[in-house]
Amino acid sequence: AGPTYETPSEYGYFGRIGADAVGMSTTPETIVAVHACLKVFGISVISDMGVEGQIVEISHEEVQEVAKEVSPKLDILFKGIIKKIHS
């Protein structure tokens, strides 16, 4: 249905139960991949720190900007992993 972002109450709850991070789509995508008998290697980028007391509403555009910023680093990481797998 598209991205959904945590509310301040949800951030508080996740912190109380000991969560370090909350995924937006990694889990459902992994479930689908495993159902299709695919091997999965997952990596996520933290786009919103969700620090209690400093929580601001984040927009989809801000999430995309973070993704754009880390994209070159992820390219290097994935190329290195693929090279290692195929060597």
ZAGUVO-928444 format. One record per atom (N, C-alpha, C, O, CB): atom name; x, y, z; residue number from 0. Coordinates in pm, whole numbers, plus 50000, padded with zeros to 5 digits. Each point is the difference from the previous one (the first is absolute). Glycine has a CB too. Layout:
+----+-------+-------+-------+-----+
! at !    xx !    yy !    zz !   i !
+----+-------+-------+-------+-----+
! CA !     X !     Y !     Z ! NUM !
...
+----+-------+-------+-------+-----+
# end
This chain:
+----+-------+-------+-------+-----+
! at !    xx !    yy !    zz !   i !
+----+-------+-------+-------+-----+
!  N ! 50082 ! 49880 ! 50000 !   0 !
! CA ! 49918 ! 50120 ! 50000 !   0 !
!  C ! 50085 ! 50126 ! 50000 !   0 !
!  O ! 49948 ! 50111 ! 49996 !   0 !
! CB ! 49874 ! 49763 ! 50124 !   0 !
!  N ! 50310 ! 50109 ! 49885 !   1 !
! CA ! 50085 ! 50118 ! 50001 !   1 !
!  C ! 50062 ! 50020 ! 50136 !   1 !
!  O ! 49967 ! 49930 ! 50095 !   1 !
! CB ! 49893 ! 50174 ! 49729 !   1 !
!  N ! 50229 ! 49992 ! 50185 !   2 !
! CA ! 50071 ! 50018 ! 50127 !   2 !
!  C ! 49907 ! 50053 ! 50110 !   2 !
!  O ! 49912 ! 50083 ! 49976 !   2 !
! CB ! 50299 ! 49958 ! 49895 !   2 !
!  N ! 49813 ! 49909 ! 50247 !   3 !
! CA ! 49934 ! 50055 ! 50119 !   3 !
!  C ! 50110 ! 50033 ! 50100 !   3 !
!  O ! 50101 ! 49929 ! 50008 !   3 !
! CB ! 49684 ! 49936 ! 49953 !   3 !
!  N ! 50196 ! 50240 ! 50113 !   4 !
! CA ! 50101 ! 50045 ! 50093 !   4 !
!  C ! 49945 ! 49992 ! 50141 !   4 !
!  O ! 49880 ! 50015 ! 50023 !   4 !
! CB ! 50221 ! 50136 ! 49803 !   4 !
!  N ! 49990 ! 49825 ! 50268 !   5 !
! CA ! 49961 ! 49983 ! 50138 !   5 !
!  C ! 49950 ! 50131 ! 50061 !   5 !
!  O ! 50043 ! 50109 ! 49963 !   5 !
! CB ! 50122 ! 49706 ! 50057 !   5 !
!  N ! 49743 ! 50170 ! 50073 !   6 !
! CA ! 49953 ! 50115 ! 50076 !   6 !
!  C ! 50090 ! 50017 ! 50122 !   6 !
!  O ! 50071 ! 49906 ! 50036 !   6 !
! CB ! 49688 ! 50060 ! 49885 !   6 !
!  N ! 50239 ! 50151 ! 50144 !   7 !
! CA ! 50078 ! 50016 ! 50123 !   7 !
!  C ! 49965 ! 49893 ! 50105 !   7 !
!  O ! 50089 ! 49954 ! 50072 !   7 !
! CB ! 49923 ! 50292 ! 49882 !   7 !
!  N ! 49863 ! 49716 ! 50055 !   8 !
! CA ! 49960 ! 49895 ! 50096 !   8 !
!  C ! 50065 ! 49867 ! 49965 !   8 !
!  O ! 50046 ! 49927 ! 50088 !   8 !
! CB ! 49737 ! 50190 ! 49949 !   8 !
!  N ! 50221 ! 49851 ! 49835 !   9 !
! CA ! 50064 ! 49875 ! 49958 !   9 !
!  C ! 50149 ! 50002 ! 50030 !   9 !
!  O ! 50056 ! 49899 ! 50044 !   9 !
! CB ! 49771 ! 50074 ! 49775 !   9 !
!  N ! 50239 ! 50140 ! 50157 !  10 !
! CA ! 50142 ! 50011 ! 50033 !  10 !
!  C ! 50021 ! 49971 ! 50148 !  10 !
!  O ! 50092 ! 49927 ! 50037 !  10 !
! CB ! 49941 ! 50242 ! 49778 !  10 !
!  N ! 49883 ! 49890 ! 50269 !  11 !
! CA ! 50011 ! 49976 ! 50144 !  11 !
!  C ! 49983 ! 49854 ! 50034 !  11 !
!  O ! 50076 ! 49945 ! 50080 !  11 !
! CB ! 49838 ! 50283 ! 49960 !  11 !
!  N ! 49988 ! 49708 ! 49900 !  12 !
! CA ! 49975 ! 49857 ! 50024 !  12 !
!  C ! 50119 ! 49916 ! 49956 !  12 !
!  O ! 50046 ! 49913 ! 50074 !  12 !
! CB ! 49708 ! 50127 ! 49895 !  12 !
!  N ! 50295 ! 49985 ! 49911 !  13 !
! CA ! 50112 ! 49921 ! 49949 !  13 !
!  C ! 50122 ! 50014 ! 50093 !  13 !
!  O ! 50071 ! 49903 ! 50024 !  13 !
! CB ! 49844 ! 50128 ! 49740 !  13 !
!  N ! 50107 ! 50088 ! 50286 !  14 !
! CA ! 50111 ! 50021 ! 50094 !  14 !
!  C ! 49980 ! 49923 ! 50129 !  14 !
!  O ! 50095 ! 49942 ! 50054 !  14 !
! CB ! 49940 ! 50283 ! 49847 !  14 !
!  N ! 49842 ! 49774 ! 50150 !  15 !
! CA ! 49971 ! 49929 ! 50125 !  15 !
!  C ! 50016 ! 49849 ! 49986 !  15 !
!  O ! 50036 ! 49933 ! 50097 !  15 !
! CB ! 49808 ! 50250 ! 49964 !  15 !
!  N ! 50131 ! 49763 ! 49822 !  16 !
! CA ! 50014 ! 49855 ! 49983 !  16 !
!  C ! 50141 ! 49962 ! 49955 !  16 !
!  O ! 50028 ! 49882 ! 49976 !  16 !
! CB ! 49729 ! 50105 ! 49969 !  16 !
!  N ! 50331 ! 50112 ! 50043 !  17 !
! CA ! 50139 ! 49971 ! 49971 !  17 !
!  C ! 50040 ! 50000 ! 49854 !  17 !
!  O ! 50109 ! 49953 ! 49966 !  17 !
! CB ! 49884 ! 49918 ! 50235 !  17 !
!  N ! 49923 ! 50181 ! 49711 !  18 !
! CA ! 50034 ! 50003 ! 49858 !  18 !
!  C ! 50111 ! 50101 ! 49973 !  18 !
!  O ! 50001 ! 50109 ! 50056 !  18 !
! CB ! 49763 ! 49824 ! 49886 !  18 !
!  N ! 50327 ! 50029 ! 49972 !  19 !
! CA ! 50106 ! 50091 ! 49956 !  19 !
!  C ! 49967 ! 50063 ! 49866 !  19 !
!  O ! 50049 ! 50108 ! 49967 !  19 !
! CB ! 50117 ! 49756 ! 50159 !  19 !
!  N ! 49750 ! 50068 ! 49795 !  20 !
! CA ! 49963 ! 50050 ! 49869 !  20 !
!  C ! 49866 ! 49940 ! 49961 !  20 !
!  O ! 49961 ! 49893 ! 50047 !  20 !
! CB ! 50283 ! 50133 ! 49886 !  20 !
!  N ! 49686 ! 50044 ! 49980 !  21 !
! CA ! 49871 ! 49954 ! 49949 !  21 !
!  C ! 50007 ! 50004 ! 49849 !  21 !
!  O ! 50033 ! 50103 ! 49941 !  21 !
! CB ! 49841 ! 49981 ! 50264 !  21 !
!  N ! 50096 ! 49805 ! 49731 !  22 !
! CA ! 50006 ! 49992 ! 49855 !  22 !
!  C ! 49871 ! 50041 ! 49934 !  22 !
!  O ! 49891 ! 49976 ! 50052 !  22 !
! CB ! 50275 ! 49845 ! 49972 !  22 !
!  N ! 49848 ! 50242 ! 49860 !  23 !
! CA ! 49882 ! 50041 ! 49925 !  23 !
!  C ! 49953 ! 49890 ! 49906 !  23 !
!  O ! 49880 ! 49976 ! 49986 !  23 !
! CB ! 50197 ! 50262 ! 50029 !  23 !
!  N ! 50019 ! 49695 ! 49920 !  24 !
! CA ! 49957 ! 49902 ! 49901 !  24 !
!  C ! 50087 ! 49875 ! 49995 !  24 !
!  O ! 49968 ! 49906 ! 49926 !  24 !
! CB ! 49943 ! 50281 ! 49944 !  24 !
!  N ! 50198 ! 49808 ! 50204 !  25 !
! CA ! 50091 ! 49887 ! 49992 !  25 !
!  C ! 49931 ! 49868 ! 50034 !  25 !
!  O ! 50018 ! 49900 ! 49930 !  25 !
! CB ! 50169 ! 50254 ! 50128 !  25 !
!  N ! 49734 ! 49845 ! 50048 !  26 !
! CA ! 49936 ! 49875 ! 50042 !  26 !
!  C ! 49898 ! 49950 ! 49898 !  26 !
!  O ! 50009 ! 49884 ! 49961 !  26 !
! CB ! 50024 ! 50185 ! 50275 !  26 !
!  N ! 49871 ! 50014 ! 49719 !  27 !
! CA ! 49906 ! 49946 ! 49903 !  27 !
!  C ! 50066 ! 49958 ! 49868 !  27 !
!  O ! 49958 ! 49903 ! 49938 !  27 !
! CB ! 49869 ! 50241 ! 50166 !  27 !
!  N ! 50275 ! 49928 ! 49854 !  28 !
! CA ! 50071 ! 49963 ! 49877 !  28 !
!  C ! 50073 ! 49867 ! 50018 !  28 !
!  O ! 50004 ! 49918 ! 49908 !  28 !
! CB ! 50023 ! 50324 ! 50033 !  28 !
!  N ! 50029 ! 49736 ! 50178 !  29 !
! CA ! 50069 ! 49875 ! 50028 !  29 !
!  C ! 49902 ! 49883 ! 50004 !  29 !
!  O ! 50029 ! 49893 ! 49947 !  29 !
! CB ! 50144 ! 50233 ! 50182 !  29 !
!  N ! 49712 ! 49894 ! 49931 !  30 !
! CA ! 49897 ! 49895 ! 50004 !  30 !
!  C ! 49961 ! 49958 ! 49859 !  30 !
!  O ! 49990 ! 49881 ! 49971 !  30 !
! CB ! 49924 ! 50211 ! 50248 !  30 !
!  N ! 50065 ! 50005 ! 49694 !  31 !
! CA ! 49963 ! 49969 ! 49861 !  31 !
!  C ! 50114 ! 49925 ! 49931 !  31 !
!  O ! 49975 ! 49902 ! 49929 !  31 !
! CB ! 49876 ! 50303 ! 50062 !  31 !
!  N ! 50272 ! 49840 ! 50028 !  32 !
! CA ! 50115 ! 49935 ! 49935 !  32 !
!  C ! 50016 ! 49856 ! 50048 !  32 !
!  O ! 50022 ! 49910 ! 49919 !  32 !
! CB ! 50091 ! 50313 ! 50060 !  32 !
!  N ! 49875 ! 49755 ! 50151 !  33 !
! CA ! 50013 ! 49864 ! 50053 !  33 !
!  C ! 49887 ! 49912 ! 49948 !  33 !
!  O ! 50021 ! 49884 ! 49968 !  33 !
! CB ! 50093 ! 50206 ! 50239 !  33 !
!  N ! 49766 ! 49966 ! 49786 !  34 !
! CA ! 49886 ! 49926 ! 49945 !  34 !
!  C ! 50028 ! 49957 ! 49855 !  34 !
!  O ! 49953 ! 49896 ! 49955 !  34 !
! CB ! 49890 ! 50232 ! 50197 !  34 !
!  N ! 50234 ! 49954 ! 49776 !  35 !
! CA ! 50035 ! 49969 ! 49862 !  35 !
!  C ! 50128 ! 49916 ! 49992 !  35 !
!  O ! 50058 ! 49984 ! 49893 !  35 !
! CB ! 49832 ! 50228 ! 50035 !  35 !
!  N ! 50153 ! 49733 ! 50188 !  36 !
! CA ! 50119 ! 49913 ! 50008 !  36 !
!  C ! 50129 ! 50072 ! 49961 !  36 !
!  O ! 50092 ! 49938 ! 49948 !  36 !
! CB ! 49760 ! 49868 ! 50003 !  36 !
!  N ! 50155 ! 50323 ! 50073 !  37 !
! CA ! 50121 ! 50077 ! 49972 !  37 !
!  C ! 50085 ! 50010 ! 50126 !  37 !
!  O ! 49947 ! 50005 ! 50112 !  37 !
! CB ! 49933 ! 50127 ! 49709 !  37 !
!  N ! 50250 ! 49871 ! 50161 !  38 !
! CA ! 50089 ! 50030 ! 50112 !  38 !
!  C ! 49998 ! 50150 ! 50022 !  38 !
!  O ! 49987 ! 50077 ! 49905 !  38 !
! CB ! 50162 ! 49721 ! 50047 !  38 !
!  N ! 49862 ! 50243 ! 50172 !  39 !
! CA ! 49987 ! 50142 ! 50032 !  39 !
!  C ! 50121 ! 50049 ! 50077 !  39 !
!  O ! 50046 ! 49937 ! 50096 !  39 !
! CB ! 49705 ! 50040 ! 49908 !  39 !
!  N ! 50301 ! 50136 ! 49953 !  40 !
! CA ! 50099 ! 50076 ! 50075 !  40 !
!  C ! 49940 ! 50138 ! 50016 !  40 !
!  O ! 49978 ! 50071 ! 49902 !  40 !
! CB ! 50225 ! 49795 ! 50008 !  40 !
!  N ! 49772 ! 50173 ! 50211 !  41 !
! CA ! 49934 ! 50129 ! 50022 !  41 !
!  C ! 50092 ! 50102 ! 50064 !  41 !
!  O ! 50084 ! 49967 ! 50084 !  41 !
! CB ! 49702 ! 49913 ! 49937 !  41 !
!  N ! 50195 ! 50241 ! 49938 !  42 !
! CA ! 50071 ! 50112 ! 50060 !  42 !
!  C ! 49904 ! 50118 ! 49998 !  42 !
!  O ! 49928 ! 50021 ! 49902 !  42 !
! CB ! 50303 ! 49894 ! 50024 !  42 !
!  N ! 49768 ! 50160 ! 50181 !  43 !
! CA ! 49908 ! 50113 ! 50008 !  43 !
!  C ! 50077 ! 50127 ! 50032 !  43 !
!  O ! 50108 ! 49996 ! 50059 !  43 !
! CB ! 49708 ! 49853 ! 50016 !  43 !
!  N ! 50130 ! 50261 ! 49885 !  44 !
! CA ! 50057 ! 50132 ! 50028 !  44 !
!  C ! 49907 ! 50070 ! 50099 !  44 !
!  O ! 49879 ! 50007 ! 49979 !  44 !
! CB ! 50231 ! 50007 ! 49789 !  44 !
!  N ! 49948 ! 50037 ! 50338 !  45 !
! CA ! 49921 ! 50075 ! 50098 !  45 !
!  C ! 49981 ! 50141 ! 49945 !  45 !
!  O ! 50097 ! 50074 ! 49981 !  45 !
! CB ! 49993 ! 49787 ! 50216 !  45 !
!  N ! 49786 ! 50175 ! 49780 !  46 !
! CA ! 49973 ! 50130 ! 49940 !  46 !
!  C ! 49938 ! 50098 ! 50100 !  46 !
!  O ! 49987 ! 50119 ! 49971 !  46 !
! CB ! 49983 ! 49768 ! 49810 !  46 !
!  N ! 49994 ! 50063 ! 50335 !  47 !
! CA ! 49933 ! 50084 ! 50100 !  47 !
!  C ! 50041 ! 49947 ! 50136 !  47 !
!  O ! 49964 ! 49888 ! 50036 !  47 !
! CB ! 49837 ! 50163 ! 49810 !  47 !
!  N ! 50272 ! 50027 ! 50229 !  48 !
! CA ! 50053 ! 49951 ! 50127 !  48 !
!  C ! 49892 ! 49979 ! 50106 !  48 !
!  O ! 50018 ! 49915 ! 50087 !  48 !
! CB ! 50193 ! 50203 ! 49859 !  48 !
!  N ! 49679 ! 49954 ! 50050 !  49 !
! CA ! 49891 ! 49977 ! 50093 !  49 !
!  C ! 50040 ! 50011 ! 50146 !  49 !
!  O ! 49953 ! 49922 ! 50083 !  49 !
! CB ! 49949 ! 49933 ! 49747 !  49 !
!  N ! 50184 ! 50240 ! 50202 !  50 !
! CA ! 50046 ! 50017 ! 50137 !  50 !
!  C ! 49891 ! 50069 ! 50081 !  50 !
!  O ! 49954 ! 50109 ! 49967 !  50 !
! CB ! 50288 ! 49906 ! 49956 !  50 !
!  N ! 49716 ! 49917 ! 50185 !  51 !
! CA ! 49893 ! 50055 ! 50082 !  51 !
!  C ! 50037 ! 50140 ! 50048 !  51 !
!  O ! 50112 ! 50023 ! 50045 !  51 !
! CB ! 49821 ! 49745 ! 50028 !  51 !
!  N ! 49974 ! 50322 ! 49919 !  52 !
! CA ! 50022 ! 50139 ! 50035 !  52 !
!  C ! 50052 ! 50084 ! 49885 !  52 !
!  O ! 49997 ! 50123 ! 50006 !  52 !
! CB ! 50047 ! 49801 ! 50223 !  52 !
!  N ! 50002 ! 50010 ! 49664 !  53 !
! CA ! 50051 ! 50070 ! 49882 !  53 !
!  C ! 49926 ! 49954 ! 49875 !  53 !
!  O ! 50045 ! 50023 ! 49888 !  53 !
! CB ! 50179 ! 49999 ! 50221 !  53 !
!  N ! 49662 ! 49914 ! 49911 !  54 !
! CA ! 49926 ! 49942 ! 49889 !  54 !
!  C ! 49929 ! 50110 ! 49922 !  54 !
!  O ! 49926 ! 50081 ! 50056 !  54 !
! CB ! 50045 ! 49703 ! 50071 !  54 !
!  N ! 50053 ! 50216 ! 49744 !  55 !
! CA ! 49929 ! 50089 ! 49909 !  55 !
!  C ! 49939 ! 49913 ! 49892 !  55 !
!  O ! 50051 ! 49893 ! 49968 !  55 !
! CB ! 50106 ! 50303 ! 50080 !  55 !
!  N ! 49735 ! 49850 ! 49897 !  56 !
! CA ! 49937 ! 49923 ! 49893 !  56 !
!  C ! 50090 ! 50003 ! 49877 !  56 !
!  O ! 50044 ! 50107 ! 49957 !  56 !
! CB ! 49724 ! 49946 ! 50133 !  56 !
!  N ! 50257 ! 49831 ! 49856 !  57 !
! CA ! 50088 ! 49988 ! 49884 !  57 !
!  C ! 49915 ! 49981 ! 49875 !  57 !
!  O ! 49895 ! 49935 ! 50003 !  57 !
! CB ! 50290 ! 49965 ! 50139 !  57 !
!  N ! 49860 ! 50157 ! 49750 !  58 !
! CA ! 49926 ! 49989 ! 49874 !  58 !
!  C ! 50064 ! 49893 ! 49912 !  58 !
!  O ! 50114 ! 49959 ! 50021 !  58 !
! CB ! 49818 ! 50285 ! 49993 !  58 !
!  N ! 49992 ! 49712 ! 49888 !  59 !
! CA ! 50052 ! 49902 ! 49905 !  59 !
!  C ! 50119 ! 50059 ! 49924 !  59 !
!  O ! 50096 ! 49929 ! 49969 !  59 !
! CB ! 49674 ! 49968 ! 50007 !  59 !
!  N ! 50225 ! 50231 ! 49996 !  60 !
! CA ! 50110 ! 50066 ! 49930 !  60 !
!  C ! 50129 ! 49997 ! 50083 !  60 !
!  O ! 50109 ! 49982 ! 49945 !  60 !
! CB ! 49725 ! 50167 ! 49939 !  60 !
!  N ! 50154 ! 49867 ! 50249 !  61 !
! CA ! 50118 ! 49994 ! 50086 !  61 !
!  C ! 50059 ! 49859 ! 50002 !  61 !
!  O ! 50122 ! 49984 ! 50001 !  61 !
! CB ! 49783 ! 50202 ! 50141 !  61 !
!  N ! 50010 ! 49713 ! 49859 !  62 !
! CA ! 50048 ! 49862 ! 49995 !  62 !
!  C ! 50073 ! 49976 ! 49869 !  62 !
!  O ! 50106 ! 49938 ! 49998 !  62 !
! CB ! 49703 ! 49986 ! 50148 !  62 !
!  N ! 50136 ! 50125 ! 49744 !  63 !
! CA ! 50064 ! 49984 ! 49870 !  63 !
!  C ! 50134 ! 50073 ! 49996 !  63 !
!  O ! 50095 ! 49951 ! 49938 !  63 !
! CB ! 49680 ! 50028 ! 49955 !  63 !
!  N ! 50235 ! 50135 ! 50172 !  64 !
! CA ! 50125 ! 50075 ! 50003 !  64 !
!  C ! 50109 ! 49922 ! 50075 !  64 !
!  O ! 50115 ! 49996 ! 49956 !  64 !
! CB ! 49755 ! 50220 ! 50035 !  64 !
!  N ! 50094 ! 49723 ! 50121 !  65 !
! CA ! 50096 ! 49918 ! 50074 !  65 !
!  C ! 50046 ! 49884 ! 49912 !  65 !
!  O ! 50119 ! 49970 ! 49994 !  65 !
! CB ! 49773 ! 50092 ! 50226 !  65 !
!  N ! 50014 ! 49874 ! 49712 !  66 !
! CA ! 50034 ! 49888 ! 49911 !  66 !
!  C ! 50096 ! 50047 ! 49891 !  66 !
!  O ! 50094 ! 49929 ! 49965 !  66 !
! CB ! 49684 ! 49963 ! 50082 !  66 !
!  N ! 50197 ! 50225 ! 49899 !  67 !
! CA ! 50087 ! 50055 ! 49894 !  67 !
!  C ! 50141 ! 50026 ! 50054 !  67 !
!  O ! 50099 ! 49978 ! 49930 !  67 !
! CB ! 49700 ! 50127 ! 49959 !  67 !
!  N ! 50210 ! 49941 ! 50235 !  68 !
! CA ! 50130 ! 50030 ! 50060 !  68 !
!  C ! 50083 ! 49873 ! 50023 !  68 !
!  O ! 50121 ! 50002 ! 49981 !  68 !
! CB ! 49777 ! 50198 ! 50128 !  68 !
!  N ! 50037 ! 49691 ! 49933 !  69 !
! CA ! 50076 ! 49879 ! 50031 !  69 !
!  C ! 50018 ! 49908 ! 49880 !  69 !
!  O ! 50076 ! 49904 ! 50007 !  69 !
! CB ! 49837 ! 50112 ! 50224 !  69 !
!  N ! 50019 ! 50012 ! 49661 !  70 !
! CA ! 50004 ! 49914 ! 49883 !  70 !
!  C ! 50142 ! 49970 ! 49950 !  70 !
!  O ! 50029 ! 49885 ! 49972 !  70 !
! CB ! 49750 ! 50207 ! 49967 !  70 !
!  N ! 50309 ! 50007 ! 50050 !  71 !
! CA ! 50137 ! 49969 ! 49954 !  71 !
!  C ! 50073 ! 49903 ! 50093 !  71 !
!  O ! 50075 ! 49914 ! 49954 !  71 !
! CB ! 49933 ! 50311 ! 49940 !  71 !
!  N ! 49972 ! 49789 ! 50237 !  72 !
! CA ! 50064 ! 49910 ! 50096 !  72 !
!  C ! 49944 ! 49859 ! 49988 !  72 !
!  O ! 50073 ! 49902 ! 50008 !  72 !
! CB ! 49965 ! 50291 ! 50147 !  72 !
!  N ! 49831 ! 49797 ! 49825 !  73 !
! CA ! 49939 ! 49869 ! 49983 !  73 !
!  C ! 50047 ! 49934 ! 49872 !  73 !
!  O ! 50020 ! 49879 ! 49996 !  73 !
! CB ! 49781 ! 50198 ! 50132 !  73 !
!  N ! 50217 ! 50002 ! 49766 !  74 !
! CA ! 50053 ! 49945 ! 49874 !  74 !
!  C ! 50136 ! 49934 ! 50024 !  74 !
!  O ! 50024 ! 49889 ! 49953 !  74 !
! CB ! 49852 ! 50288 ! 49916 !  74 !
!  N ! 50210 ! 49892 ! 50203 !  75 !
! CA ! 50134 ! 49944 ! 50029 !  75 !
!  C ! 49987 ! 49874 ! 50083 !  75 !
!  O ! 50066 ! 49900 ! 49972 !  75 !
! CB ! 50034 ! 50331 ! 50019 !  75 !
!  N ! 49814 ! 49772 ! 50111 !  76 !
! CA ! 49981 ! 49884 ! 50086 !  76 !
!  C ! 49950 ! 49880 ! 49921 !  76 !
!  O ! 50055 ! 49891 ! 50011 !  76 !
! CB ! 49897 ! 50263 ! 50180 !  76 !
!  N ! 49944 ! 49865 ! 49730 !  77 !
! CA ! 49943 ! 49889 ! 49925 !  77 !
!  C ! 50096 ! 49947 ! 49893 !  77 !
!  O ! 50008 ! 49879 ! 49979 !  77 !
! CB ! 49765 ! 50217 ! 50063 !  77 !
!  N ! 50298 ! 49993 ! 49893 !  78 !
! CA ! 50099 ! 49954 ! 49900 !  78 !
!  C ! 50108 ! 49916 ! 50068 !  78 !
!  O ! 50044 ! 49899 ! 49944 !  78 !
! CB ! 49913 ! 50306 ! 49914 !  78 !
!  N ! 50084 ! 49835 ! 50261 !  79 !
! CA ! 50100 ! 49923 ! 50074 !  79 !
!  C ! 49946 ! 49864 ! 50041 !  79 !
!  O ! 50072 ! 49900 ! 49992 !  79 !
! CB ! 50028 ! 50313 ! 50089 !  79 !
!  N ! 49777 ! 49783 ! 49963 !  80 !
! CA ! 49938 ! 49873 ! 50041 !  80 !
!  C ! 49988 ! 49907 ! 49879 !  80 !
!  O ! 50034 ! 49882 ! 50008 !  80 !
! CB ! 49839 ! 50234 ! 50177 !  80 !
!  N ! 50079 ! 49938 ! 49704 !  81 !
! CA ! 49982 ! 49919 ! 49879 !  81 !
!  C ! 50135 ! 49949 ! 49950 !  81 !
!  O ! 50012 ! 49885 ! 49960 !  81 !
! CB ! 49782 ! 50248 ! 49978 !  81 !
!  N ! 50308 ! 49953 ! 50066 !  82 !
! CA ! 50134 ! 49958 ! 49956 !  82 !
!  C ! 50051 ! 49888 ! 50090 !  82 !
!  O ! 50059 ! 49903 ! 49951 !  82 !
! CB ! 49988 ! 50328 ! 49961 !  82 !
!  N ! 49930 ! 49781 ! 50218 !  83 !
! CA ! 50045 ! 49897 ! 50094 !  83 !
!  C ! 49927 ! 49868 ! 49976 !  83 !
!  O ! 50062 ! 49893 ! 50006 !  83 !
! CB ! 49990 ! 50285 ! 50162 !  83 !
!  N ! 49821 ! 49827 ! 49806 !  84 !
! CA ! 49920 ! 49879 ! 49976 !  84 !
!  C ! 50047 ! 49929 ! 49875 !  84 !
!  O ! 50005 ! 49877 ! 49995 !  84 !
! CB ! 49799 ! 50229 ! 50117 !  84 !
!  N ! 50232 ! 49971 ! 49787 !  85 !
! CA ! 50036 ! 49940 ! 49870 !  85 !
!  C ! 50151 ! 49977 ! 49983 !  85 !
!  O ! 50045 ! 49966 ! 49891 !  85 !
! CB ! 49754 ! 50147 ! 50013 !  85 !
!  N ! 50278 ! 49905 ! 50202 !  86 !
! CA ! 50145 ! 49976 ! 49987 !  86 !
!  C ! 50039 ! 49865 ! 50056 !  86 !
!  O ! 50117 ! 49963 ! 49997 !  86 !
! CB ! 49924 ! 50282 ! 50017 !  86 !
+----+-------+-------+-------+-----+
# end
